[in-house]
Amino acid sequence: MAETRLHCDVLVAGAGPAGIAAAIAARRAGKQVVVVDDNPHPGGQIWRGSMSGAHSTSAAARKWLQRFRASGAELLSSTRIVTAPGANTVLAEHEGNAIHIHYDALVLATGARELLLPFPGWTLPGVMGAGGLQAMAKAGLPLRGKRVVVAGTGPLLLAVAAAFVHEGATVPGVFDQASRENITAFAASLLTRPSLLMQGAGYLATIKSWRYRQGWWPLCVHGEATLQSVVMTNGSDTVEIACDYLACGFHLVPNIELGALLHCRIQNGAIIANEHQQTSVANVFTAGEAAGIAGLPQALVEGEIAGAYAAGAGNQVRHLLRRRTALRKVAARMNHAYRLRPELRALPQADTLICRCEDVSWQQLQGFSGMRSAKIHTRCGMGPCQGRICGAAMQFLAGWEADTHRPPLYPVQLSTLLPLAAHDTTHLEESI
Ligand SMILES: Cc1cc2nc3c(=O)[nH]c(=O)nc-3n(C[C@H](O)[C@H](O)[C@H](O)COP(=O)(O)OP(=O)(O)OC[C@H]3O[C@@H](n4cnc5c(N)ncnc54)[C@H](O)[C@@H]3O)c2cc1C
C-alpha cells in the first residue's frame, strides 16, 4: 500500500459549509490549504451531492461551492483523518492508502451527526435517521410513492420532510417531541430574522401545516422483517401510522472525536473555541457544528473567522464577529426550545438494543456506572461506529460521559497504521 506525505500551511478537516468557508478565507490570505473530507464530494451534510449534480441545489450552495473550487484549495475527498500521530501531523486514509499530512495550522470543521435514541423496534429495516434517509435520497434512493413518517426533534425535521415530499414521498406526519409552547416561543423569537421564518413557512406549506404535530414522540414500531407501522404518543394518547420509512432524529451531536484526540478542551459535548475560533490547543481552530450545534449561517461565519485566524489574517474578518454573536443567540434559543423531554428516557425496554454494532441490550447495560465499565464487560461501543451512536444515546439515557477517544477514530487497514511503528511505538500500541 502506498504512503504519501504532504505539508500545508492550513489543513481543514471537513468540507462542509464551515470547512469550505475556512478554506476560502485561508486561501484569500495567500496560504497553501489542504481540505480533507471523507465524502466523494464537498458540501458536508447539507450540500452533499450538490457538486456532483446529483441533487437540486440552492443558490447559496452553488455560490459557496464555486468559490471553493476557484479558491485553489486542494481537496482530498473520500479521505478520512484517522489519527494524529505526532505534533502538527494527522494520518489520513484514502482507499486503503496512508497519507501523513503535516500542517502549520489546523481547522477542525468535522460537523455533527444525528442523535438516535433507542425505542422498541428502532433497529428494524425501514427505521432511519431523518438526515440519514435524506442523505440516501440525495444519493439516489427512490422515495416516490413511499410513506415516510418523520419524528424526533429540531428544525431539521421540517427541512427533511419537505425534501421527502419533493422526492415524491407521502409524509403522513411530522412529529416533534418538543412542546407546542416551546416551538411557538422559538418561532416568535425569530421575528427579527424573517428569512428563517419564511424558510419554515415554506416547509410547512410543502408538508401541509396540519401534519406537523408538536409534543409527540415514537413509542415503538411494528413489523416482522421490515417496518410496517409506528406508534406515536403524546403521553396520554397514542396513534398508529402505517409507513414504509420512519425517519427519526433527535437533533444533532457535534463530531468532537478528532478534537478530543488532539486534547482540545471539550465542554457540553462541543469543542471549546475563543473569539478567534481557536481551541485550547495552539494552532488548532474549530468552526461549525463541531463547536456547537448552531445551523448553517453560523457554520459559514465561524468557518470564515477560523480560516482567516488560522492563516494569520484575522484583521480581514473582524466585521464578522458581531454577526456571530447574534447568530449564537438564535442557536441558544433553538437548543433550549428543542431540549429533550425526560419521557424519552423511558422508551427502551429490557430487550431493546442500545449498541447495535455489538448487539448489547438495555438490560445488559443495567448495573454499570459508566461507558468505560459497560464497554469492558459488554463490548458496548466497541463496534465499527466506535460508540458514536450508543455513546451519545447513553449520555442522554443514563448521563454517562463519553469514553475517552482513542485512535484510530475509524476502522482502518492495518497497513495504514503499521508505518507508525517505525516512528512511535507508543502510538501504535495505543491504536490496536
Ligand atoms: C444528517 C444531517 C442532515 C442535515 N440536513 C440538513 C438540512 O437538510 N438542512 C439544514 O439546514 N441543515 C441540515 N443539517 C445541519 C447542517 O448540516 C449544518 O447546519 C451545517 O451543514 C453544518 O456545517 P459543518 O461544516 O459544521 O458540518 P458538516 O456539514 O457536517 O460537514 C462536516 C464534514 O466533515 C467530514 N468529516 C468529519 N470527520 C472527518 C474526518 N475524521 N475525516 C474526514 N472528514 C471528516 C464529514 O463527513 C462532513 O462532510 C443536517 C445535519 C446532519 C447531521
The ligand as a Gaussian input file, in Angstrom:
#p B3LYP/6-31G(d) Opt

LIG

0 1
 C      -27.521000      14.083000       8.690000
 C      -27.693000      15.590000       8.670000
 C      -28.539000      16.187000       7.730000
 C      -28.707000      17.568000       7.723000
 N      -29.582000      18.145000       6.836000
 C      -29.815000      19.476000       6.887000
 C      -30.769000      20.102000       6.027000
 O      -31.417000      19.448000       5.232000
 N      -30.964000      21.430000       6.138000
 C      -30.270000      22.193000       7.052000
 O      -30.489000      23.408000       7.134000
 N      -29.353000      21.637000       7.854000
 C      -29.124000      20.302000       7.816000
 N      -28.222000      19.740000       8.676000
 C      -27.457000      20.622000       9.555000
 C      -26.305000      21.154000       8.686000
 O      -25.553000      20.063000       8.261000
 C      -25.404000      22.060000       9.431000
 O      -26.095000      23.156000       9.926000
 C      -24.236000      22.579000       8.582000
 O      -24.067000      21.846000       7.404000
 C      -23.011000      22.446000       9.388000
 O      -21.875000      22.524000       8.580000
 P      -20.472000      21.960000       9.104000
 O      -19.491000      22.324000       8.063000
 O      -20.246000      22.387000      10.508000
 O      -20.653000      20.382000       9.191000
 P      -20.979000      19.258000       8.109000
 O      -21.832000      19.752000       7.045000
 O      -21.437000      18.100000       8.932000
 O      -19.542000      18.913000       7.484000
 C      -18.543000      18.226000       8.184000
 C      -17.790000      17.350000       7.199000
 O      -16.632000      16.811000       7.845000
 C      -16.492000      15.455000       7.463000
 N      -15.666000      14.782000       8.472000
 C      -15.920000      14.640000       9.795000
 N      -14.904000      13.979000      10.403000
 C      -13.989000      13.696000       9.428000
 C      -12.732000      13.022000       9.431000
 N      -12.204000      12.494000      10.551000
 N      -12.072000      12.894000       8.252000
 C      -12.587000      13.417000       7.106000
 N      -13.787000      14.082000       7.048000
 C      -14.468000      14.212000       8.206000
 C      -17.945000      14.969000       7.424000
 O      -18.117000      13.775000       6.722000
 C      -18.614000      16.156000       6.740000
 O      -18.561000      16.047000       5.334000
 C      -28.023000      18.361000       8.680000
 C      -27.161000      17.757000       9.606000
 C      -26.987000      16.380000       9.608000
 C      -26.062000      15.744000      10.629000

